[in-house]
Amino acid sequence: MHTTHAGRPADGVAGQPAPATATASDPDAVHRDAAHPNDAVIAADPLVPPSAGPVDRDAVTAAADAPDHPLRRALRDRILVFDGAMGTLIQRYGLNEADFRGEELAEHDQPLQGDNDLLSLTQPGVIREIYDAYLDAGADLLTTNTFNATSVSQADYGTGHLARAMNRAAARLAREAVDACVAADPSRPRFVIGSLGPTNQTASLSPDVNDPGYRAITFDQLADSYAEATRGLLEGGSDVILIETSFDTLNMKAAIFGVQGVYEELGRRVPLMLSVTITDRSGRTLSGQTIEAAWHSIQHAEPVCVGINCALGAEDMRPYVASLAKIADTFTHCYPNAGLPNAFGEYDDTPEQMAEVLGDFARQGWLNVVGGCCGTGPEHIEAIREAVDGLPTRDVPDVEPSLRLSGLEPYVVDEASGFAIV
């Protein structure tokens, strides 16, 4: 999957992840490669701010599953709105290689243009302007510029040792933007959503067609890399952790394992959100699961919200959003692309088109949270917010307890299933 920015993949269709040689780093520090040519620059500190430690924000760090948690209260009150694509707006700035490097990485030995997560360190003013633009458009949930800020994904740029610093800096910028917005209008709570993207490697599939059993990365390497990023997101002040654009459920399970390990380590939790990607009109993830099977695979994490994002336009998501809304005993979300890319790699769905479809989803009672993914900007978010404003939020259904299993398809054992052979 070609991914270059926080909270959203770059403009392009989700596809087969490219092989890479990254390995997960020690998650307990801001990492430095043993012989990295920029160690002296990094050690000088302007690029790697010191850890802020655990964030002391009582209202937000209350027990993540408490009914009176601020996010849960907001989800019960109204349909909340995600922001839109980060990369789409970064592209509008026309940044060059020197802009991505900044002064701190001027001598870095690999090209850095396109590493949008790095901009939280080298061009924080740009990222803050984008955050503010989405908040001004009416976003309630502001995702951090950290979609590729794991040591696994950053290995492509030789910047894996900066992963924790990227997450911390991006979350701090988002925290400042959200706090300023809430201070101006205390009646409407806003939240910082710490984004963990899917990485550019898959735990379920081989990148080598001649060796189906080969895996480029292990579960533990993924979990360690996600744990490192999570520490940075929490140090920067994230209210929620979002594992998003998951094309491989095993990758998401590794992320869940890494995040929950950090929660245990710190002795504190924030709510967890999970977002699956249906990669094409087959209705399955890249690793082959239906949305129902994927939900059965991750339900144990007890997310505050689960949903679908990326790869498809709003109308193409309709059957999958409807299915998930029926079976998920938690809040649900949807943030689609602005249609499918055209011949020029651009997205054609207008704000009005997206708002019409997503407004209908809300009227059908399928949504608690809505927003935009690839190709969307503040103009889309403003139109979507207006379309769902005042509509009732989805009632979370009571789902009868039963044995729910999953392979590529879901399998439910209940009174209606009769005799089951295992």
N, C-alpha and C positions, 0 to 999 in steps of 0.2 A: 504494500500500500504506500503510495506516495504521500507522505505527510510532512508538513512543514510548519505547522503553527498550533498555537495553544487553543485548546478547547475545540478545535475543528481541524479536519484534514485539509490539505491544500486543495485548490480547485482542480478536480480530477475525479475519476470514478474509482471507487475502492476496487482493488484487484489483488492479484497474487503478491504477497510480500516478497521483496527482493532479498536474496541471500546476503548475509553480512557476517562479519567476523567478530562482532562485539562479544565481550564477556562481561558479566555483571561484576561491578567493583565492590570493594568492602563498603557496606552501607553506613558505617559508623563514623564517617568523617567526610569532609569535602575532599574529594580524591585528587591525587596528583600522580600522574604516570611517573615511574621511577626516573626516566631519562627525558621527560618532557621538556622541549626547548623553551617553554614559557613559564617554567616554575618560578623564576625570579620575579616576573611580572605579577603572577598570581599571588605570590607570598607578600607582595607589597600592599595588598589589601584593597585598593580602590575597586577591584572587580569582585572580590569575595568578601562581602560584609560579614562581620562576626555573627554567630548565632544569637538570636533573640531569646532562645529558650522557650519553654511552654508558654502559650498565650493565656493570660489570665483575663478571661471575659466570661463572667459567671452566666450571663443569660444565654450565651451561645454554646458554652461547653457544659451545660447541664447534661444529665444522662441522655444519650442520643435517642433512646426509645421512650423518653418521658412524654406523656400526652401534652404537657404544657410547654414542650420545647418550642422556641420561637418559630422555627421553620415549620413544624407540624401545625402550629396554630394558623400560620399564614396559608398553608396548603388546604386547611379545612375552610378557610374564609373565602378564598377566591382562586381563580386560575392564575398561577404565577407565570412570568415570562422570562425565558432565557434570553441571552444576548445572541448575536449572530456570528458570522465567520470572522476570525482574527486575520487570517492570511489575505482575504479579500481586501480588507482595509489597509494592511501593510503594503500590498502591491500598489495602492494608490499613491504612496509616498515616493515611489521610484528610487528606493535606496540602492546604493552601489556597494561594491566590495568594501571600500573604505568605511562606509557607514556601518556595515555589519561588524567590522573589526573594532572600530573605535580606537582610542589611543591605547587602551589596555592590551589589545591583541594585534597590534600593528605588525608584529613580527611572527605571528602564528604561521606554521609551515604548511597549512592546508587551506584551500578556499573556504570561505565562511558565508558567502552570499547565499541566501535561502534558509539559513539557520535562524528562523524567526524567534525561536525561544531565547536565543542569545541576546536579542535586542532588549530584554528586560534588564540586562547588565550594561550593554554598550549604548543603547538609545532609550533610556527609560522615559524620556519626554514623549516619544512617539507612542509607546505603549500606554502611558497615562492618558494621552489624548484620545486614543481608541476606547479605553475603558470609559472615559467621561462621555464620549459620543453615544455609547450604548446605554448608559444610565440616563442620559438626557432623552433618549428615544423611549424610555419607559421600562427597561429591563429590571427585573427584580433579582435575578440570579446572574452574577457576573463571573464568568469562567476565567481562570488565570491563563496567562500566556505560557503554558507549560505542556502543550499537547505532545511534544517530542522531547521533553526535558528529563529523559531517563538516561542513565549511563549507556544502556543498550543502544538507543537511537542516536545519541550524541557521538558514539564511536565513529560514525560516518564522517564527522567533521574533526575528529581528534580532540573533542571537548568533553569527553565523558567525565573527566575529573571535575567539571564545573556543574554537574547536574544538580547537586543539592543547592548550590548557590543560585542557580537559575530559578529553581522552584521557590526559594525563599524570597528572592527579589521580586518575582512576578506576583507572589501573594501579597507582599508588602505594598506594592503599588496598587493592587486591587483593594486592599484593606483601606488605604488612604482615600481612594476614590469613593468607596462605598460609605465610609464614615462621614466624609464631607457631604455626600448626597443625603444621608439620613439626618445629619445635623440641620440641613436646610429644610427637610420635610420629615419630621419625626413620626408622622402619622402613617408612613409607608415603610415598613422594614425592607431592607435589601440585604443580600447575603453574598459572601465570597465563596465561590465554588472552585475548589482546588482540582484541576484537571489532570488525570492520568490517561494518556493515550495508549493505543494498542501496541506500540513499538513496531519496528520494521521486520520482526521475526515472528515465526509461529511455532508453537510447541506441538501442534497436532499434525502438521504437514511437513513433508520433506521438500527442501528447495532443489533437490537433485532427482530428476525424473528417472534416472538410472539406479537410484538407491532409495526405494520407498521407505526403508526403515531408518534412514538418516535424519537426525534433527540438528539444526544449527545452534540450538540453545536448549538448556535444561529448565525444568520447572523451578528449581532452586535459584538459578541465575536470574530468571525473570522476577521471582519473589524478592530477592535481595535488591535488585535494581528499583523495583517499585517501592520497597520500604525506604530506601534512601531518598527517593523523590518525595514520599509522603512526609518524612521528617522535615524537609525544607518547606513544604506547603503548610504544615502546622506551625512551624517557627515563624512563617510570614503572616499568620493570622487567618488561615482559611476556616470558614465556618462549617464546610461540608467537603467531603472527598468524593469526587466523581470519577468512576472508571468508565471510560466512554469509547465509542466507536469500536466495540469489540467484535472482530470478525472471527475470532477463535475462542470458544468458551474456555478452553484450557488456559489460555493466556489470562483471561479474566479471573479464573480461579487462582492463578498464581498471584495476580494483583490483590485479590481479596485476602489471600493468605499473608502477603507482605504487609498490607495495610493493618490487618487485625493484629499482627505481631507488633507493629509500632504502637497500636493502642494499648496493648498489654505492657509493653516496655515503659510507656509514659504514664500509665495508670489513668488515662483519660480517653474519652471517645468523642468523636463528632459524628453526625449522621453520614451514612454512606448511600450514594446514588450509583446505579448501574445502568449502562446504556449499550444496547446490542445493535449491530449493524446487519441488516438484511442486504446482502451485496448486490443482488439483482432481482429480476422479476420471478425467479424460481421460488422466492419466498424463503430462502435459507441463508444461513451465515456461510462464510467462505469454507468453514470446516464441516458444513453439511447439515447443521441442525435447523429445524423449524423454530419459530419463535416460541412455541409451546414447550418444545424440548429444551431450548436454551433456558427458559424460565425455571423449569424443573431442576436444571443443573446448578443454578445459582441462588435458588430460593433460600437455601440454608443461611445465606449471609444476612438475611432480614434487612434488606435495604429500605430506606425511607421512601424511595421512589425508584421505579424501574421503567425503562422505555426503549425507544428506537431512535437512532439518528443516522445521518449521512447516507451516501450511496444512491438513494432514491429521492425523487421529488415528492411533494406532499400527496398528490393524488395516488401515486403508486404505493404509498404506505398504507392506504386506507384499510385493506383487509387485515393487515398485520397489527395495526393499532387497535382495530376492533376486537381481534382475538385476544390480545394481551389484556385489554380492559376488562374482559370477562373473567379471566382466570387469575389475575394478579391480586392478591389480598393486601396490597399496599398501593400507594399513590403511583400514577403513571404519567409518562411524558412522551413527547414527540417533537423532534426538531430536524426537519428534512432539509435537503438541499433545495436550491432555487431551480428545481427541475433537473434534467440530465444535461451534461455538457453538449454543446453543439459542435459543429465541425471545427470551430476555432478554440475549443476548450472553454467557452464562456457559458454562462447560465442565463436562461431566457425568462424564467418565471418572474413576473413583476411582483412588487409588493402587494398589489391588489389581487392578483391571482392566488398567491399563497394565503393571503388573509381570508379569502373566500372559502378555500378548502379547509383550512385549519379552524376557521369559525364554525364550519359545519361539523367537524370532528367534535368540537366543544359542545355544540347543540345536541349531538348524539349521546353525550354523556361519557365520552371516552377519555377525557383529559383532565389532569390536574396541573400540568406544566406544559408550556408550548414555546417554541422559539425557532431559530433558523440555523442551518449548517452552511456548507460550501455555497458560495455565491451570494450569500445574504449580507446585507449591511444595515445600518441604523434605520434606513427608510423602510426596509422589510419589517424590522422589529416594531417600529412605530405603528405600521398598518396592522400587524398581527395583534398587538396590544389593544388597539381600538376595536378589532373584530371580536375579541373575547371579553372585553370589558363589560362587566355586569352579568355575564353568563354564569350559571351555577357551576361550581367545580364538581368533578366526578365523585360520586359516593363510592367508597371502597367497599367491595362486596364481601360478605361472609362466605368463605369457601369451606365446604365440608372437609374435615380432615380425612385423608386417605393416603395410601402408599402411591407416591408419584415418582416414576423412574423415567430415565431418558437415555436414548442413544441418539441416533439421528432423528428419530420420531419419539413423541411422548408415549408413555405407557402408564396407565392408571389402574390400580387394583382397588376396587371397591365392591359394594354389594351388588352392583349391576354387572360387574365384569364376569361373574361366575368363576368356574374352576380355572386356575392359572397354573401353567406348567413353567417352572423356572429352570 
